Amino acid sequence: MTEILDGNVNAFDRLRPPGSPLTLPDAQQLVVDTIERMERATRGHIAVADALLRIAADRVGNDRPIRILEVASGSGWLLRNLWTRAAHHRIGIELTGSDLNPNLVASMQRRFTTADIPLEVRVANACSMTDGADGKYHIAIINFTLHHLPERDAPAALRELDRVSGGGMILVDATRRRLALAAVPTMATLLAPRGGHRFARHDAIATVRRAYTTPELKQLVDDAGLGHRYQVGPLPTRHPERLIAQAVWPTRQK
């Protein structure tokens, strides 16, 4: 099963109601809107941002502002949340967003400029960031994207994130478990915008099924040669987001 956000035309044609004028980009936007609604309804976006900032602050200490890179940034929603929550906690940060899609990068730059949020953007492949020097960032994040990557590419992406952050990689992704498979599609169906219910449910199911279990994620980190530098487990927060999301983060401070 593949996801609408991955641009699978066959899945889109199968799910589109007969006679509907919706295009694939329309369906992808409906899925994105559903994700944002879910994050707002559960305040999961705050839980994720606060957990990442806490990890970053513990690692960096008094070396501020904290230089943060997010790869596969997409619309930049996590970066916006990080900026807002950092201001709330009075933490200085410098943000860089990257994506393989140049159209997304250009769109992200326009939105952040309009919102008057300083952001450096670039087109970059998470598996090969040739313009990123070793240790250029304090923290390098990949958020709810790992399950989109072909399994053969995942170790290279983890090694690159580790390299450009000098050991400050943070990964957040869905967890493949029964609770997530029951909860996430149900929530997506309830909160999807009009016309987006079938697409949202399909993507939610596909996301959980394609995600790693925690033991599988630990093995992936080990296979990338990084097991001694990182811990793997539920998202480190008391928020219920930890029941459907897992994380990889540094085992020690910089």
Buried (B, 14 or more C-beta within 10 A) or exposed (E): EBBBBEEBEEBBEEBBEEEEEBEBEBBBBBBBBBBBBBBEEBEBBBBBBBBBBBBBBEBBEEEEEBBBBBBBBBBBBBBBBBBBBBEEEEBEBBBBBBBEEEEBBEBBBEBBEEEEBEBEBBBBBBBEBEEBEEBBBBBBBBBBBBBBBEEEBBBBBBBBBBBBBBBBBBBBBBBBBEEBBEBBBEBBBBBBBEBBBBBBBBBBBBBBBBBBEBEBBBBBBBEBEBBEBBBBBBBBBEBBBBBBBBBBBBEEEB
